[in-house]
């Protein structure tokens, strides 16, 4: 499908009453919107608002009633931000939308899962990439937080955070904090820690891309990697769950190594051209 140069986009961010986690995927919507504007397409971001004079891109469809899938305008695009795992609580709701509509997914592993489940072959991998809007902090900001972890703390994550404390590492835990407020803490962090929610989790590329785009070091638990992230792993500190405390300690004790890794991470991720990725996804749409 050849993109219409006059096409307009409405990026719909699903905001469900009583569910605060919509902020978690608002950043993805913002970067996609910035990319579309850089490509010359008039684009607006809205909450819970479908329009009929533009192409709607829905971010957060997993929080919608599946019955709505059949009522959406033709040409609507689903932009999935969730892991596609057999035990995912969102899988049932998402299937209804993915089966009917063009879908962009942040994860190559997810794309394979949708096809293996027979849900749809119209799912395309929208590889996370860089545009200047991805950098949201001043990289020169003085860092006074040793390790920052942000996200929900389940039992598995708590055990690892407790292990850091036993290694005399000051880990700051941030929950239900997003956008500029979260970025203020990232700017202060020497290390940002990524811990999987479950051992079989897909690598959290959204978190990785934000940290790397902002010249900060990502320390991540190993696992969940596939061919889609091999090009950026050289800019990330990686260890098994049991190795994370010592890995953090060694980086905190070596300023030169830590700063070099932060810059290497930015260098690798910024080589990913998100405009090219979005341009290709638009051209590959099926009518």
N, C-alpha and C positions, 0 to 999 in steps of 0.2 A: 504494500500500500504506500503510494507516494504521499508524503505529508503535504497538506494544504498550507501554503504560506500565510493564509488568512485565518487559519484555525486558531481558536482560543481555548484555554484550559481553565477549568475550575477544579482546584485540588480540595477535596472535601475531607476534612479531618473529623472522624467520628468521635463525638464527645458524649459519653453515656452518663446520665445523672448518677452520682454516687460512686463513680469509678474514676479515681484520680490518675490512673496510669496512662491516659491518652497523651499526656505530656511526653511519654517515652518515645512515641513515634511522630510527634510534632516536628522534631528536628529533621527527620527523613523527608517529611513533606516540605519543609522550608528549603532544604537543599535542592530537591527536585524542582520546586517552583523557581528558584534562582537560576537553575540550569535552563529551564524552558524560556525564561526571560532572556537569558544570554543568547539563546538560539533565535530570538526574535519573535517569540510567541507571546501575545498578551495572556497573562496568567494571574489568577487571583487565588488566595487561600481563604477558605470559609469553614465554619464548623456546622456540620449537620445540614448543609444546604445544597440540594440538587438543583441544577439549572438546565434549561433546554436550549440555550443559545451558545453552548460551549461543550467541549468534551470533558466529562467528569472523570477525575481520577480519585478513587476512594482509598484513603489510608485509614486502617483500623476496621476493616470490614468484619473482622472476627468478633467485634462487639455489636454487630447488627443482628436483627431477627432474620434467619435464613429465608423466611417467606418474602422478604423484600427483594430477593435476587431477581425474581421474574418481573418486577415492576420498574426496574432501572432503565434509563434510555439506552437505545442501541449505541454501541461505540464506547460505553463506559469501560474504564480500565480499573482493575483492582491492583493496588500496590501492597503486597503482603510484607509484613514486618515480623511475622512470628515463625518460630521453629515448627517444621512439619514432622512431628514424631507421633508414633502410634498412641502414646498416652497423653497427647496434648489435649487440654480441655477445650481448645478453640477449633479443633479439627472438623467437627460436625458442622459448625456454622460456616466455616470457610469453604467447605466442599461445595455448598450450594452456589456460592458466588464464582468460584474458580471454574466449576463445570460449565457455567453459562457465559462467562465474560473473559475477554482478553485480560491476562494477569501478568504483572511484573513482580518478580520475587528477588529479594536481596541475596538469596543463597542458591548457589549451583546445586548443592545437595538437596534442597527443597524442590527444585525443578525436577530432578530425577525422581524424587518421591512422588510428586503429583502424577508423573507419567507412569511410574511403576504401579501405582494404585488404580490407574485407569481413569483418573478424574478428568484430565485434560492434557492435550498436546499443544495448547495455546499459551502455555506458561513460559515466559522468557526471563532469563537471568539478567537483572539490572545490576551489573557489577558496581559495587561501591567505588567511587572515584573522587578526584579532587577538583574543586573550583575555588577561587579565592574566598568565597563566602564560607567555606569550611573552617577557616581560621578565625576564631572568635575571641581570642585572648591575646594579650601582649606577651610574647614569648620571653621577654626580658624581665618579666615580673619576678621579684624575689620569692624563692620557695621556702616556706617554713613548716610545711606538712611533710612528714617522712613518706607515708604511704596513704593514699586515698582509695577507699572502696566505696562505690555508690551502686545502689540497687537493693533489692529485697534480700534480707538475711535469713536463709533457712538453716536447718541444723547443720547441713554439710558445710556451708560457707562459714558458719559460726565456729566450727571446729578448726578451720584453717586460720581464721582471724585470731582465735585464742592461741594458736601455735605461734603466730607472729609476736603476740604480746609476751610470750615466754622467752622470746629471743630479744626482748627489750626493744622492740620496734613499735613506734607510736603510729598506730593505724587509725585514721579518722574515717568513721563510717557515716555515710550520707544516705538517707532514705527519703523517698517522696520529694526530691528536690530536682528541679529540671531547669533547662534554659540558662538564662543569665546567672541565676543564683548558683546553679551547679558549676557553671564555667568559672565563677569566682573562686571556687575551691580547686578546680583543676589547675588554674593558674598558679596556685600556691603549692601544688604537689610536686615533690621530687619524683615520686613513682605513683602510677595509677594501677591498681591491682584488679585483674579479671579472674573470677572464679566461676566455674560452670555451676549451674543450678543442679544438674544431675550428671553422672559420669558419661552419659551418651549424648550430651548436648552438642548442638551445632556451634561452631566457633562464633563468638559474638562480634561479628565484623562491624556492626554499627558503633559499638563502643570503641573498638580498635581504631576505626577510621577517624573518629572524633579526637581521640587522644593523640594519634600520630599527626593529624592535621594541625595540632596546636603545639608541636615541638615538646611533647611530654613523653616520658618513657612508659610504655605499657609492659607490665609484668603479667604474664598469663599462665594459667594452668594448661598443660599440654592436652591435646585431644580435640576432636571435632574439626581438624584441618582436612581440607581436600585440595584439589588442584586449583581451586579458585583463590587461594590465599598464599600459594607457594612463593609468589613474587615479593611479598612484603614480610615474610617471616624473618628475614635477616635484620629487620629493624625492630624486633620484639624480643624481650627476654622471656624465655620459655622454660618451664620446669614442671615436673610432676607435682601433685598436690603436696606431698611430703617434703619436696625440695623448695617450695616457695619461700619459707622463712629465711633459709640460708641464702637464697638467690637475692632476696630483697636486701638482706644485711650486706652482702658483698657489693651491691650497687650503691648503697648508701655510704659505704666506706670508700668509694672510689669515684670522686667527683668527675674526673676526666673521662673515665669509661662511661659514666652515666650520661654526661652531656653529649658525648659522641654518639651514643646509641639513640638519644632523642633526635639528633639531627639526621642520623641515618634513617630512622623511621619516617621522618618528614620527607626526606629525599625520595625514598622508595614509594611512599603512598602518593606523593604529589605527581609522580610520573603516570599515574592512572588518570586518563582524560575522561572525566565524567560527561562532558559535552558530547564526545564521540559516542559514548555508551547510550545516552539518551537519544541522540540522533538516529542511531541504528535501530533502537527499539521502536521508534516512531515509524521508521520505514518498513519494519518487519510485520507490522500489524496486519491481521487478516480482516477483510471487510465483513 
